[in-house]
Amino acid sequence: MNSISITELEQWKQSEKDFVLIDVREDFEHEYFNIGGLNIPLGLISNSLSQIPMDKVIVLYCAKGIRSVIALQKLESKGYNLLYNLSGGLAAAQ
């Protein structure tokens, strides 16, 4: 499994690297605090594949990095392979 630190993610953002950032927390969590990207809750990830391009790097995040690992595994099982998990989740960003 590929992982990325919050520092590396910020560098990617500054360098304008082409990637998709996805918050897999619930809507109310995303509204309270987020670092950008799409909000696709973990429970909806398998039904939202049309929103997730297979040909781009995908960075998944959640509160602590647990739900994003599960989402990453679900996407891997659907054939996605350009996946990264934000190490430590948002807890690492604060």
C-alpha positions in Angstrom: 0.0 0.0 0.0 1.3 3.4 -0.9 1.1 6.1 1.7 1.8 9.9 1.7 2.5 12.2 4.5 0.7 15.5 5.1 4.0 17.3 4.2 4.3 15.4 0.9 0.6 16.1 0.1 1.2 19.8 0.6 4.2 19.6 -1.7 2.0 17.9 -4.3 -0.6 20.6 -4.0 2.0 23.4 -4.4 3.6 21.7 -7.4 0.2 21.3 -9.0 0.6 17.5 -9.4 -2.4 16.0 -11.1 -4.2 13.9 -8.5 -7.7 13.5 -6.9 -8.1 14.0 -3.2 -11.0 12.1 -1.6 -12.2 12.4 2.0 -13.9 9.2 3.0 -15.5 10.5 6.2 -19.2 11.2 6.6 -20.6 14.5 5.2 -21.0 16.2 8.6 -17.3 15.4 9.4 -16.2 16.9 6.0 -18.3 20.0 6.6 -16.8 20.5 10.1 -13.1 20.3 8.9 -11.4 19.1 5.7 -8.3 19.7 3.6 -10.2 19.8 0.3 -11.1 17.2 -2.3 -14.2 15.2 -3.0 -16.3 13.9 -0.1 -17.3 10.3 -0.8 -18.1 8.5 2.5 -16.6 5.1 2.9 -20.0 3.4 2.8 -20.7 5.0 -0.7 -17.2 4.4 -2.2 -18.1 1.3 -4.1 -21.2 2.9 -5.6 -19.3 6.1 -6.6 -16.8 4.7 -9.0 -18.0 7.0 -11.8 -16.6 9.9 -9.8 -13.2 8.3 -9.3 -10.9 8.2 -12.4 -8.8 5.1 -12.8 -6.1 7.0 -14.7 -5.2 9.5 -12.1 -3.4 9.3 -8.8 -6.0 9.1 -5.9 -5.2 10.2 -2.4 -7.6 9.0 0.3 -8.0 10.5 3.7 -10.1 10.2 6.9 -9.7 11.2 10.5 -6.9 8.7 11.5 -6.2 6.8 8.4 -8.3 3.7 9.1 -11.3 4.3 6.9 -9.1 5.5 4.1 -7.2 2.2 4.2 -10.5 0.3 3.9 -11.5 2.5 1.0 -8.1 2.0 -0.7 -8.6 -1.8 -0.4 -12.1 -1.6 -1.9 -10.8 0.5 -4.8 -7.9 -1.9 -5.3 -10.4 -4.8 -5.6 -12.1 -2.8 -8.4 -8.9 -2.5 -10.4 -7.6 0.9 -9.2 -3.8 0.9 -8.7 -2.7 4.6 -8.4 -3.8 4.8 -4.8 -2.3 6.6 -1.7 -3.4 6.7 1.9 -2.8 9.9 3.9 -0.6 8.6 6.8 -2.2 9.3 10.1 -5.2 11.0 8.5 -6.3 14.4 9.5 -4.9 13.9 12.9 -1.5 14.2 11.3 -2.6 17.5 9.6 -3.5 19.3 12.9 
